Amino acid sequence: MARSMPGPRRRGAALECAPCHGVSGAVMIDLPSGQRLASGRSAWTFIAGRDAPPKGSAPAPGLTAPIPLRWLDGTRRDEPWFEGEPTVRESAGDATLAQTSDLLFGVLDHDEGPSIESSVTSTYARITELCSTRGFGHLLRLWNFFGAINEGEADGERYRRFCVGRARVLDRAPDGGFPAATAIGIPEPPSRLQIAFLASRHAGVAVENPRQTSAWEYPREFGPIAPGFSRAMLLPWLRDPLLLVSGTASVVGHASVHAETVMQLTEALRNVDAVAATASRRLGRPLLPGPGGAMRVYLRDAGEAPEVAAHLRQVLPPGLDWMLLEGDICRRELRVELELVQRSMPAENRP
């Protein structure tokens, strides 16, 4: 039975719209090397590590966004994104931004304050203000990192309070559906809240997983407010369409399944494949994990990294870059979570 919401939440739009015209450039993940980053063509780059770049350091081309988690293994430690046009970097109070003609990326990183709920509300309100005042009216993707994500009992759990705080701003699905999102716990006491976001002048298209209940339709047992995110966001208007898959775990329907970590990993990979296959059918072009893609794997217990990394090397397709990071998952029984950015390769570049 659906729980009460602060406002009506409607489903994301189906992919029935024609691609937008007049959109220049393409967002891509620069997987083969760091050459594009070095040449200044990277619009922003995620770097795995707990600390931000040293204060007073010379600004890098575009924006460097630290992932506040320990890197455990993987094919690389960074995740560069770029557009084939100049990028403007901007500091706006508590936010650092990288802006192209079509996309706005930003990071807000600060002390949490007295309440995760109120801090998330004010941070999301700040994000929507930064986007709207610059003409980027469509939130596509969010990455949320904060400490002690599983602390507290029942509706007092910090992840559930995070969902309540977020819903005060995103109380209904925007045009195109809720943005894709990840929420991961930093393995340290509460203090730091980091939220990164991607917005556009053009609406994306929300994609759901046929194997899972949509997060925003979860039953009351998962909290007073259902999580406001889509399983993935598709950007079909780009020259090389991009799929942004949300944090994905070993959940079938709305229930967590499997106790053992590698079995959870296998189930999560099935879910990623299911979302990517749905997006591929709607787009009419392949978006399955592979070349042109980058995957993050969040692992609760760093002691399990050798076994998980060995499994990933065995099962992931060639050409898909990945990084394994230490982070807590939003449900206590879940031990691993995945997310994916996958670019649809032009026909001439497909293997």
Backbone torsions as a table, in degrees:
resi	resn	phi	psi	omega
1	MET	NA	132.6	-177.3
2	ALA	-70.6	142.0	177.0
3	ARG	-87.4	166.7	179.1
4	SER	-71.2	146.6	-178.9
5	MET	-121.8	161.7	176.0
6	PRO	-71.1	-13.3	178.3
7	GLY	-169.7	163.1	-178.4
8	PRO	-65.3	132.9	176.9
9	ARG	-107.4	125.9	-178.3
10	ARG	-111.6	158.8	-176.4
11	ARG	-69.2	154.9	175.1
12	GLY	-68.4	156.1	-178.2
13	ALA	-70.7	146.7	172.6
14	ALA	-76.5	158.4	-178.2
15	LEU	-80.6	83.2	178.9
16	GLU	-126.3	2.0	-177.2
17	CYS	-89.8	151.6	175.8
18	ALA	-75.7	151.5	177.9
19	PRO	-58.5	145.2	177.6
20	CYS	-68.8	145.8	179.3
21	HIS	-100.7	157.6	177.3
22	GLY	78.9	15.0	179.5
23	VAL	-94.5	118.0	-176.9
24	SER	-95.4	158.5	173.3
25	GLY	75.9	-179.8	178.2
26	ALA	-151.9	140.9	174.2
27	VAL	-87.8	135.1	-178.8
28	MET	-142.2	161.2	170.1
29	ILE	-100.7	122.4	-177.8
30	ASP	-84.5	92.2	-172.6
31	LEU	-88.5	-41.4	-170.1
32	PRO	-63.9	-35.5	-176.3
33	SER	-159.3	176.9	176.6
34	GLY	-95.2	16.8	-173.2
35	GLN	-63.1	-40.2	-178.4
36	ARG	-66.6	-37.2	175.9
37	LEU	-62.3	-45.5	-178.0
38	ALA	-65.5	-31.4	-177.9
39	SER	-83.1	-1.3	176.4
40	GLY	89.1	11.1	-178.2
41	ARG	-93.6	-4.0	178.8
42	SER	-78.4	125.2	177.9
43	ALA	-74.8	-39.2	172.8
44	TRP	-157.4	157.1	-177.9
45	THR	-140.2	124.4	171.4
46	PHE	-81.6	134.1	177.4
47	ILE	-121.9	125.8	179.1
48	ALA	-74.2	131.4	179.5
49	GLY	154.7	156.3	-175.0
50	ARG	-76.5	-23.4	-169.4
51	ASP	-111.0	147.5	175.5
52	ALA	-75.0	164.7	175.4
53	PRO	-56.8	148.1	-177.8
54	PRO	-55.6	138.6	177.2
55	LYS	-64.1	142.3	-179.7
56	GLY	87.0	-4.2	179.0
57	SER	-72.5	153.9	-179.1
58	ALA	-64.8	137.0	179.5
59	PRO	-59.7	131.8	175.3
60	ALA	-79.3	157.2	173.2
61	PRO	-58.0	130.9	-174.4
62	GLY	71.4	-149.3	-173.6
63	LEU	-127.0	133.5	173.2
64	THR	-98.8	122.6	-176.3
65	ALA	-117.2	106.9	179.4
66	PRO	-70.8	136.9	169.0
67	ILE	-88.2	117.6	-169.3
68	PRO	-80.6	48.8	-178.7
69	LEU	-135.3	153.4	179.6
70	ARG	-75.0	129.9	175.3
71	TRP	-76.8	131.3	-177.4
72	LEU	-109.5	-36.0	-177.1
73	ASP	-173.5	173.6	175.8
74	GLY	140.5	177.5	-179.7
75	THR	-81.6	-18.1	175.6
76	ARG	-163.8	165.1	-178.5
77	ARG	-101.1	-9.7	-177.5
78	ASP	-121.9	164.0	-178.1
79	GLU	-138.4	86.3	-177.6
80	PRO	-82.1	137.4	173.0
81	TRP	-117.0	147.5	178.0
82	PHE	-153.2	159.4	170.7
83	GLU	-122.5	152.3	-179.1
84	GLY	-83.5	47.0	177.1
85	GLU	-156.8	164.5	-177.4
86	PRO	-61.5	150.2	179.2
87	THR	-118.2	134.3	177.2
88	VAL	-101.3	123.5	177.0
89	ARG	-97.5	139.2	-174.5
90	GLU	-143.8	138.5	168.7
91	SER	-103.3	125.9	-177.1
92	ALA	-128.9	80.5	-178.5
93	GLY	65.3	-114.1	-177.1
94	ASP	-86.0	4.4	-175.5
95	ALA	-120.6	146.3	170.7
96	THR	-116.4	130.1	-169.9
97	LEU	-125.9	150.0	169.7
98	ALA	-129.7	124.9	-171.7
99	GLN	-126.7	130.1	168.5
100	THR	-110.5	-174.8	-179.3
101	SER	-65.2	-28.6	-173.6
102	ASP	-113.3	-18.0	-171.1
103	LEU	-132.8	146.9	174.6
104	LEU	-126.8	122.1	175.8
105	PHE	-115.3	140.7	-179.5
106	GLY	-150.8	159.9	178.2
107	VAL	-135.0	130.6	170.2
108	LEU	-117.6	125.8	-173.7
109	ASP	-138.5	112.7	-175.9
110	HIS	-156.4	174.6	175.1
111	ASP	-66.9	144.3	-175.1
112	GLU	-67.3	-36.9	-175.5
113	GLY	89.0	-168.4	-172.2
114	PRO	-72.1	-18.9	-173.9
115	SER	-146.7	127.8	176.3
116	ILE	-62.8	-37.1	-177.5
117	GLU	-62.8	-51.6	-178.4
118	SER	-69.2	-35.3	179.6
119	SER	-66.1	-40.5	177.8
120	VAL	-65.5	-41.7	178.4
121	THR	-58.9	-48.7	-178.2
122	SER	-67.3	-35.1	-179.9
123	THR	-69.5	-43.1	177.6
124	TYR	-65.5	-37.5	175.8
125	ALA	-62.6	-39.5	177.7
126	ARG	-64.8	-40.3	178.7
127	ILE	-62.8	-46.1	-179.4
128	THR	-64.3	-33.8	177.5
129	GLU	-68.5	-44.2	178.3
130	LEU	-59.0	-40.3	-179.2
131	CYS	-70.6	-48.1	-173.8
132	SER	-68.2	-37.0	-178.6
133	THR	-71.5	-17.2	178.9
134	ARG	-105.0	3.9	175.2
135	GLY	83.8	18.2	178.0
136	PHE	-108.2	85.7	-167.8
137	GLY	-86.4	3.4	-173.7
138	HIS	-126.8	109.3	174.6
139	LEU	-74.8	128.3	-177.4
140	LEU	-106.7	-40.2	-170.9
141	ARG	-152.9	140.3	176.3
142	LEU	-134.4	143.1	174.4
143	TRP	-121.7	119.3	-175.3
144	ASN	-115.7	125.4	179.1
145	PHE	-129.7	127.8	176.7
146	PHE	-157.4	160.7	-173.7
147	GLY	-80.9	159.2	172.2
148	ALA	50.4	50.4	-173.3
149	ILE	-63.2	-27.7	-178.4
150	ASN	-100.2	5.0	-178.5
151	GLU	-71.5	142.8	-179.0
152	GLY	101.0	159.9	-176.6
153	GLU	-114.3	147.4	176.5
154	ALA	49.9	-131.4	-176.6
155	ASP	-71.3	-6.9	175.3
156	GLY	-85.7	-3.5	178.6
157	GLU	-59.8	141.7	-173.3
158	ARG	-64.5	-34.0	176.2
159	TYR	-64.8	-40.3	178.3
160	ARG	-65.4	-37.5	177.2
161	ARG	-68.2	-34.8	173.4
162	PHE	-58.2	-45.5	-179.5
163	CYS	-62.6	-38.9	177.8
164	VAL	-64.7	-44.9	179.2
165	GLY	-62.8	-40.5	178.0
166	ARG	-64.5	-40.3	-176.8
167	ALA	-67.3	-19.6	176.2
168	ARG	-67.3	-20.8	178.0
169	VAL	-106.7	-50.2	177.6
170	LEU	-97.6	73.7	-174.2
171	ASP	-89.3	-3.8	175.5
172	ARG	-155.9	158.9	-177.4
173	ALA	-69.2	126.3	173.8
174	PRO	-68.4	176.3	174.8
175	ASP	-56.1	130.0	-178.3
176	GLY	93.3	-10.6	178.4
177	GLY	104.6	169.6	176.4
178	PHE	-59.5	148.0	175.6
179	PRO	-66.4	156.3	168.8
180	ALA	-68.6	153.7	-175.5
181	ALA	-159.0	157.7	171.2
182	THR	-132.3	140.3	171.4
183	ALA	-130.8	116.1	-175.3
184	ILE	-129.7	141.9	179.3
185	GLY	-86.3	133.9	172.7
186	ILE	-78.8	126.0	-175.7
187	PRO	-73.5	64.4	177.1
188	GLU	-160.0	169.0	-177.4
189	PRO	-60.7	158.5	179.3
190	PRO	-60.2	137.1	173.1
191	SER	-178.4	-45.7	-172.3
192	ARG	-99.6	133.5	172.8
193	LEU	-123.9	118.3	176.3
194	GLN	-123.2	126.3	176.8
195	ILE	-129.2	123.4	173.6
196	ALA	-107.9	149.6	-176.8
197	PHE	-144.7	156.0	174.6
198	LEU	-129.7	127.8	179.4
199	ALA	-131.8	164.0	-176.5
200	SER	-143.1	164.4	171.0
201	ARG	-79.0	-10.3	-176.0
202	HIS	-122.4	139.8	179.5
203	ALA	-69.0	138.2	168.6
204	GLY	-84.8	-175.1	179.7
205	VAL	-126.6	119.6	179.7
206	ALA	-70.0	139.3	178.3
207	VAL	-123.1	131.0	178.3
208	GLU	-106.1	167.9	-177.0
209	ASN	-104.3	120.6	179.8
210	PRO	-63.8	-15.2	-180.0
211	ARG	-88.4	-9.4	-172.2
212	GLN	-130.1	148.5	167.6
213	THR	-66.0	136.2	175.2
214	SER	-57.7	136.3	-174.6
215	ALA	-56.8	-38.2	-177.5
216	TRP	-76.2	2.8	173.6
217	GLU	-117.3	16.9	177.8
218	TYR	-60.1	145.8	177.7
219	PRO	-70.8	168.4	-173.8
220	ARG	-58.5	-26.6	-177.3
221	GLU	-59.8	-17.5	-178.7
222	PHE	-96.6	7.3	175.3
223	GLY	134.9	167.5	-177.7
224	PRO	-70.4	-22.2	178.5
225	ILE	-131.6	129.3	178.0
226	ALA	-68.6	145.9	-179.7
227	PRO	-62.1	129.9	-176.0
228	GLY	-93.1	75.5	175.0
229	PHE	-151.5	156.7	174.1
230	SER	-94.7	162.7	179.2
231	ARG	-69.1	-27.5	177.2
232	ALA	-163.1	160.9	175.0
233	MET	-126.4	129.5	-179.6
234	LEU	-104.8	134.3	177.2
235	LEU	-110.2	81.5	-173.2
236	PRO	-77.1	-12.8	-175.2
237	TRP	-84.1	-7.2	176.7
238	LEU	-75.3	155.0	176.8
239	ARG	-56.9	-44.5	171.7
240	ASP	-112.7	96.5	-174.5
241	PRO	-52.3	148.8	-173.4
242	LEU	-124.2	137.3	175.6
243	LEU	-113.0	126.6	179.4
244	LEU	-112.0	103.5	-177.0
245	VAL	-90.4	128.4	179.7
246	SER	-65.8	169.6	171.6
247	GLY	-53.6	126.7	-170.0
248	THR	-131.0	128.1	-175.3
249	ALA	-126.0	-170.1	-177.6
250	SER	-84.0	71.6	-178.9
251	VAL	-126.4	127.9	175.3
252	VAL	-122.0	129.7	-167.0
253	GLY	66.7	-118.3	171.4
254	HIS	-120.3	8.1	-174.4
255	ALA	-101.2	138.4	171.0
256	SER	-69.2	139.8	179.9
257	VAL	-129.8	148.9	178.6
258	HIS	75.3	146.1	177.7
259	ALA	-105.4	-29.7	-174.0
260	GLU	-86.7	142.0	-169.1
261	THR	-62.7	-46.8	-177.4
262	VAL	-66.6	-33.7	175.4
263	MET	-66.9	-38.6	174.6
264	GLN	-63.1	-41.2	178.4
265	LEU	-60.3	-44.5	179.8
266	THR	-61.5	-42.5	179.2
267	GLU	-66.7	-40.2	178.0
268	ALA	-63.2	-39.5	176.5
269	LEU	-63.3	-37.4	175.1
270	ARG	-61.0	-41.0	179.4
271	ASN	-65.5	-41.6	177.0
272	VAL	-61.2	-43.9	179.0
273	ASP	-61.5	-38.8	-178.8
274	ALA	-65.8	-42.4	177.6
275	VAL	-64.5	-45.5	-179.0
276	ALA	-64.1	-37.5	178.7
277	ALA	-66.8	-39.2	177.0
278	THR	-62.1	-45.6	178.7
279	ALA	-64.4	-39.3	179.8
280	SER	-61.9	-43.4	179.5
281	ARG	-63.5	-41.8	-178.6
282	ARG	-68.7	-37.8	-178.0
283	LEU	-79.3	-30.5	-174.9
284	GLY	80.5	16.8	177.4
285	ARG	-142.6	148.7	-176.9
286	PRO	-65.5	135.5	174.5
287	LEU	-134.3	19.9	-179.5
288	LEU	-71.6	152.1	-178.8
289	PRO	-54.6	133.8	-179.1
290	GLY	167.5	-154.9	179.2
291	PRO	-53.7	140.0	-175.7
292	GLY	87.2	7.6	-178.1
293	GLY	-125.4	162.4	176.9
294	ALA	-142.3	132.8	-178.4
295	MET	-119.1	138.5	168.6
296	ARG	-107.5	140.1	176.9
297	VAL	-123.0	119.2	179.3
298	TYR	-100.9	127.8	-174.0
299	LEU	-123.5	127.7	-177.5
300	ARG	-67.6	-44.9	-174.5
301	ASP	-108.0	107.7	-178.3
302	ALA	-61.9	-22.9	178.2
303	GLY	-65.0	-18.4	179.0
304	GLU	-91.5	3.3	-175.2
305	ALA	-58.5	-44.8	-178.8
306	PRO	-58.9	-42.9	-179.1
307	GLU	-68.0	-42.9	-179.3
308	VAL	-67.0	-43.9	179.6
309	ALA	-62.4	-40.8	178.4
310	ALA	-62.6	-39.2	178.6
311	HIS	-67.0	-41.3	179.1
312	LEU	-62.2	-42.2	178.8
313	ARG	-63.0	-28.2	-178.7
314	GLN	-80.1	-35.7	-168.8
315	VAL	-107.6	-22.2	-177.2
316	LEU	-73.8	144.8	-178.0
317	PRO	-70.2	151.1	176.5
318	PRO	-59.4	144.1	177.2
319	GLY	89.7	-10.0	176.7
320	LEU	-91.7	115.0	177.0
321	ASP	-79.7	152.3	-178.9
322	TRP	-152.0	155.4	172.2
323	MET	-135.4	140.7	178.9
324	LEU	-105.9	124.4	-173.2
325	LEU	-126.4	147.7	176.9
326	GLU	-85.3	118.2	179.7
327	GLY	-162.2	152.5	-179.6
328	ASP	-88.1	145.5	-176.3
329	ILE	-96.7	156.3	-170.3
330	CYS	-69.7	-21.4	173.4
331	ARG	-109.1	137.4	-173.6
332	ARG	-62.3	-32.9	-177.1
333	GLU	-79.3	-11.3	-178.8
334	LEU	-90.2	138.5	-172.5
335	ARG	-113.9	-13.4	-175.8
336	VAL	-151.9	148.1	179.6
337	GLU	-145.3	147.5	-178.0
338	LEU	-123.3	155.3	165.1
339	GLU	-143.2	158.9	-173.9
340	LEU	-140.9	140.6	164.0
341	VAL	-117.4	120.6	-176.1
342	GLN	-129.9	124.6	177.0
343	ARG	-95.3	137.5	173.9
344	SER	-76.1	115.2	-176.5
345	MET	-73.7	137.8	171.2
346	PRO	-55.8	149.0	-175.2
347	ALA	-54.2	-39.1	-176.0
348	GLU	-71.2	-16.2	-179.0
349	ASN	-104.0	-1.4	-178.5
350	ARG	-75.0	145.0	178.5
351	PRO	-62.3	NA	NA
